[in-house]
Amino acid sequence: MPDPIAMKSDMLSSLRRTLHAESFVEVVTPVVRRADLGPGRRTPVDLDGGRFLRAMIGPALRVNLEHHPRIFEIGPCFRPEKPDDLHASEFTMLDLYAAHESFEFLFGLAERLVTPHLAYTPVRISVADYIRDLFDIDLRHEPLGDLPARMADRMHLNPQTPFKVVLGQFVEHELETQSPGAAVFLTDYPLGGDEPCARLTPGTTALINRFELIVDGIEVVHGYEDEVDGPAFAQRAREVDLFDEEQRLVWEAIDEGRVPSVSVGLGIGIERLCIAASGVKDISRFLQSSQY
């Protein structure tokens, strides 16, 4: 394989060039955060009376839309879970937000950022169409109804399993398995998953403006249009236990008119993009100075 350090360096340079050409500015947000998001969500550190290592860049980046309409950050994030070949305790994320842009703009930006590094031309698969063909439920015009129970039955899960868990396993086993030897953009996700900040797709009943890029079975990119309805976002986030202090601060800034509610967000796992570009499914190959 190519030199992993050079590959990662070239990757970062390419991503920055593309974003700078699109008028994005690079910012740096705190790696250690004040908010304790609950058991298992963040790793504590003994700084300034107690702080926590961020697991994602997220809301602290979005509030910077107050200062510039297109922003991005490339920096470290931390997983409290045990590492494996595809998950590291410390990894690198590129996150960005753009104000007053559409979902299709974001999708095109994602293609411009990552496609040059992939061996495959990405294809687009609609999760909603797959569900319609399998369960005869059209989420563009119908509510979820009994879909969670039917999906749980198909996945051999307890009918009381939370829908975000059922949906995650369904997508993993039914759709991500279509990506070996390919790059697949999954779009048209149902409501009720683990991305409550995504906007309800206008004109639909139970779909959200969210996509993921899966390359050879590995999630590399996720993107979404932010929900503009604060109460709806808060309700959906609480239903999946993802409404927290940092999200509250974002909506406080939006309600005060300092941050626009209309925005889109994108995240790219840098080491995972290196895996997708090289075909080497070992994240440790792209982590420098691991002996430290």
C-alpha positions as CSV (number, residue, x, y, z in Angstrom):
1,M,0.0,0.0,0.0
2,P,1.1,3.7,-0.3
3,D,2.9,5.3,2.5
4,P,0.0,5.8,5.1
5,I,1.5,9.1,6.5
6,A,1.8,10.6,3.0
7,M,-1.6,9.4,2.0
8,K,-3.2,11.0,5.1
9,S,-1.3,14.2,4.5
10,D,-2.3,14.4,0.9
11,M,-5.9,13.7,1.8
12,L,-6.0,16.5,4.4
13,S,-4.4,18.9,1.9
14,S,-7.0,18.0,-0.8
15,L,-9.9,18.4,1.6
16,R,-8.7,21.8,2.7
17,R,-8.1,23.0,-0.8
18,T,-11.6,22.1,-1.9
19,L,-13.2,23.7,1.1
20,H,-11.1,26.9,0.8
21,A,-12.1,27.1,-2.9
22,E,-15.8,26.8,-1.7
23,S,-15.2,29.8,0.7
24,F,-15.1,27.8,3.9
25,V,-13.0,29.0,6.7
26,E,-11.2,26.7,9.2
27,V,-11.9,27.1,12.9
28,V,-10.8,25.3,16.1
29,T,-13.3,24.5,18.8
30,P,-12.6,23.0,22.3
31,V,-11.5,19.4,22.4
32,V,-12.3,19.3,26.1
33,R,-15.9,20.3,26.9
34,R,-17.8,21.3,30.0
35,A,-20.9,19.2,29.3
36,D,-21.3,15.7,30.8
37,L,-23.6,14.0,28.3
38,G,-24.3,11.0,30.5
39,P,-22.9,7.6,31.2
40,G,-20.6,6.2,28.5
41,R,-21.0,9.2,26.2
42,R,-17.7,11.0,26.9
43,T,-14.3,10.3,28.6
44,P,-13.7,12.5,31.7
45,V,-10.4,14.4,32.1
46,D,-9.0,16.1,35.2
47,L,-8.9,19.7,33.9
48,D,-10.4,22.9,35.4
49,G,-12.6,21.2,37.8
50,G,-13.5,18.4,35.4
51,R,-14.0,18.3,31.7
52,F,-14.8,15.7,29.1
53,L,-13.1,14.7,25.8
54,R,-15.5,15.3,22.9
55,A,-16.8,12.3,21.0
56,M,-17.7,14.5,18.0
57,I,-17.1,18.1,17.0
58,G,-20.8,19.0,16.4
59,P,-22.7,21.8,18.2
60,A,-19.7,23.9,19.3
61,L,-18.8,24.2,15.6
62,R,-22.3,25.1,14.5
63,V,-22.5,28.1,16.8
64,N,-19.6,29.6,14.8
65,L,-22.1,30.3,12.0
66,E,-22.7,33.4,14.0
67,H,-19.4,34.7,12.6
68,H,-19.1,33.1,9.1
69,P,-21.6,31.3,6.9
70,R,-19.3,28.5,5.9
71,I,-17.0,26.9,8.5
72,F,-15.1,23.6,9.0
73,E,-12.9,22.0,11.5
74,I,-10.4,19.1,11.3
75,G,-9.5,17.7,14.7
76,P,-9.4,14.8,17.2
77,C,-12.4,13.1,18.7
78,F,-12.5,10.3,21.3
79,R,-14.5,7.1,21.7
80,P,-15.0,5.7,25.2
81,E,-15.8,2.3,23.7
82,K,-13.1,-0.4,23.2
83,P,-11.2,0.0,19.9
84,D,-11.2,-2.5,17.0
85,D,-9.9,-2.6,13.4
86,L,-12.3,0.1,12.3
87,H,-12.7,2.2,15.5
88,A,-9.9,4.0,17.3
89,S,-9.9,5.5,20.8
90,E,-8.7,8.7,19.2
91,F,-9.5,9.5,15.6
92,T,-9.7,12.5,13.3
93,M,-12.9,14.1,12.0
94,L,-13.7,16.8,9.4
95,D,-16.9,18.5,10.3
96,L,-18.5,21.4,8.5
97,Y,-21.5,23.6,8.5
98,A,-22.9,26.0,5.8
99,A,-25.7,28.5,6.4
100,H,-28.6,29.0,4.0
101,E,-27.7,26.1,1.8
102,S,-29.8,23.2,0.5
103,F,-29.6,19.5,1.1
104,E,-28.6,19.0,-2.6
105,F,-25.8,21.5,-2.2
106,L,-24.5,19.4,0.7
107,F,-24.7,16.2,-1.3
108,G,-22.8,17.8,-4.2
109,L,-20.2,19.1,-1.8
110,A,-19.7,15.6,-0.3
111,E,-19.2,14.2,-3.8
112,R,-16.6,16.9,-4.6
113,L,-14.7,16.2,-1.4
114,V,-14.5,12.5,-1.4
115,T,-15.0,11.1,-4.9
116,P,-11.5,12.0,-6.1
117,H,-10.1,9.6,-3.4
118,L,-12.3,6.6,-4.2
119,A,-11.7,3.7,-6.5
120,Y,-15.4,3.5,-7.2
121,T,-18.0,5.9,-8.7
122,P,-20.6,6.3,-5.9
123,V,-24.2,5.2,-6.6
124,R,-27.2,6.4,-4.7
125,I,-29.7,4.1,-3.0
126,S,-32.9,5.3,-1.3
127,V,-33.6,3.7,2.0
128,A,-37.3,4.8,1.7
129,D,-37.6,3.0,-1.7
130,Y,-36.1,-0.1,-0.2
131,I,-38.6,0.0,2.7
132,R,-41.5,0.7,0.3
133,D,-40.6,-2.3,-1.9
134,L,-40.1,-4.6,1.2
135,F,-42.9,-3.6,3.5
136,D,-45.3,-1.8,1.2
137,I,-45.1,1.4,3.3
138,D,-44.3,4.7,1.4
139,L,-42.9,7.0,4.0
140,R,-43.1,9.9,1.6
141,H,-46.9,9.8,2.2
142,E,-47.5,7.5,5.2
143,P,-46.4,7.6,8.8
144,L,-44.2,5.0,10.3
145,G,-47.2,3.1,11.5
146,D,-46.3,-0.6,12.3
147,L,-43.0,-0.4,10.5
148,P,-40.9,-0.5,13.7
149,A,-42.6,-3.7,14.8
150,R,-42.4,-5.3,11.3
151,M,-38.8,-4.3,10.9
152,A,-37.9,-5.7,14.4
153,D,-39.6,-9.0,13.5
154,R,-37.6,-9.2,10.2
155,M,-34.4,-8.5,12.2
156,H,-35.4,-11.1,14.9
157,L,-35.4,-8.5,17.6
158,N,-37.7,-8.0,20.6
159,P,-40.6,-5.8,19.5
160,Q,-39.8,-3.4,22.3
161,T,-36.4,-2.7,21.0
162,P,-36.0,1.1,20.4
163,F,-36.6,1.9,16.7
164,K,-33.2,3.7,16.4
165,V,-31.5,0.3,17.2
166,V,-33.8,-1.6,14.9
167,L,-33.3,0.8,12.1
168,G,-29.5,0.8,12.6
169,Q,-29.3,-2.9,12.4
170,F,-31.7,-3.0,9.4
171,V,-29.6,-0.6,7.4
172,E,-26.4,-2.4,8.4
173,H,-27.6,-5.8,7.3
174,E,-29.9,-5.0,4.4
175,L,-28.3,-2.0,2.7
176,E,-24.7,-1.6,3.8
177,T,-24.1,-5.2,2.6
178,Q,-24.7,-3.9,-0.9
179,S,-21.5,-1.8,-0.7
180,P,-18.6,-4.4,-0.9
181,G,-16.5,-3.4,-3.9
182,A,-18.6,-0.2,-4.3
183,A,-19.3,3.2,-2.8
184,V,-23.0,3.8,-1.9
185,F,-24.8,7.0,-0.9
186,L,-27.7,5.9,1.3
187,T,-30.4,8.6,1.3
188,D,-34.1,9.2,2.3
189,Y,-33.8,7.9,5.9
190,P,-36.9,7.4,8.0
191,L,-37.7,9.4,11.1
192,G,-36.8,7.9,14.4
193,G,-33.1,7.0,13.8
194,D,-30.0,8.3,15.6
195,E,-29.8,11.6,13.6
196,P,-32.6,13.7,15.3
197,C,-31.1,17.0,14.1
198,A,-31.9,16.2,10.5
199,R,-34.8,18.1,8.9
200,L,-38.1,16.4,8.0
201,T,-38.0,16.3,4.2
202,P,-40.4,18.9,2.9
203,G,-43.5,17.4,1.5
204,T,-43.0,14.0,3.1
205,T,-44.6,12.4,6.1
206,A,-41.7,10.4,7.8
207,L,-38.4,11.0,6.0
208,I,-35.5,13.2,6.9
209,N,-32.8,15.0,4.8
210,R,-29.9,12.8,5.7
211,F,-27.4,10.7,3.8
212,E,-24.4,8.4,4.5
213,L,-21.6,7.2,2.3
214,I,-20.7,3.6,2.7
215,V,-17.6,2.4,1.0
216,D,-16.9,-1.3,0.9
217,G,-19.0,-1.8,4.0
218,I,-17.6,1.1,6.0
219,E,-19.4,4.3,6.8
220,V,-17.1,7.2,5.8
221,V,-19.4,10.3,5.5
222,H,-22.6,11.4,7.0
223,G,-24.5,14.6,6.1
224,Y,-27.8,16.2,6.9
225,E,-29.9,19.4,6.6
226,D,-30.5,20.8,10.0
227,E,-34.1,20.8,11.4
228,V,-35.4,24.4,11.5
229,D,-38.2,23.6,13.9
230,G,-36.7,23.8,17.4
231,P,-39.4,22.1,19.4
232,A,-39.7,19.3,16.8
233,F,-35.9,18.8,17.0
234,A,-35.9,18.8,20.8
235,Q,-38.8,16.2,20.9
236,R,-37.1,13.9,18.5
237,A,-33.7,14.2,20.2
238,R,-35.2,13.5,23.6
239,E,-37.0,10.4,22.2
240,V,-33.6,8.9,21.4
241,D,-31.8,10.4,24.4
242,L,-29.7,12.8,22.3
243,F,-30.9,16.2,23.5
244,D,-28.1,17.6,25.7
245,E,-26.6,20.8,27.1
246,E,-24.6,21.5,23.9
247,Q,-27.7,21.2,21.7
248,R,-29.6,23.5,24.1
249,L,-26.9,26.1,23.7
250,V,-27.2,26.0,19.9
251,W,-30.9,26.5,20.0
252,E,-30.5,29.3,22.5
253,A,-28.2,31.1,20.0
254,I,-30.7,30.3,17.2
255,D,-33.7,31.7,19.2
256,E,-31.7,34.8,20.0
257,G,-31.1,35.4,16.2
258,R,-27.3,35.0,16.5
259,V,-27.1,31.7,14.6
260,P,-29.2,30.9,11.5
261,S,-31.5,28.0,11.8
262,V,-31.2,27.1,8.1
263,S,-28.0,25.2,7.7
264,V,-26.4,21.9,6.5
265,G,-23.8,19.8,8.2
266,L,-21.3,17.1,7.1
267,G,-18.9,14.8,8.9
268,I,-16.0,12.8,7.3
269,G,-13.9,10.3,9.2
270,I,-10.4,11.0,8.0
271,E,-8.8,7.7,8.8
272,R,-11.9,5.9,7.4
273,L,-11.5,7.9,4.2
274,C,-7.9,6.7,4.1
275,I,-9.2,3.1,4.6
276,A,-11.7,3.6,1.7
277,A,-8.9,5.0,-0.5
278,S,-6.4,2.3,0.2
279,G,-8.5,-0.8,0.8
280,V,-6.6,-1.5,4.0
281,K,-9.2,-2.2,6.7
282,D,-7.0,-1.4,9.7
283,I,-7.4,2.1,11.2
284,S,-4.2,1.7,13.2
285,R,-2.2,2.0,9.9
286,F,-3.3,5.7,9.7
287,L,-2.6,6.7,13.3
288,Q,0.8,8.3,13.8
289,S,3.1,7.7,16.8
290,S,0.8,5.1,18.3
291,Q,3.5,4.1,20.8
292,Y,2.7,7.3,22.6
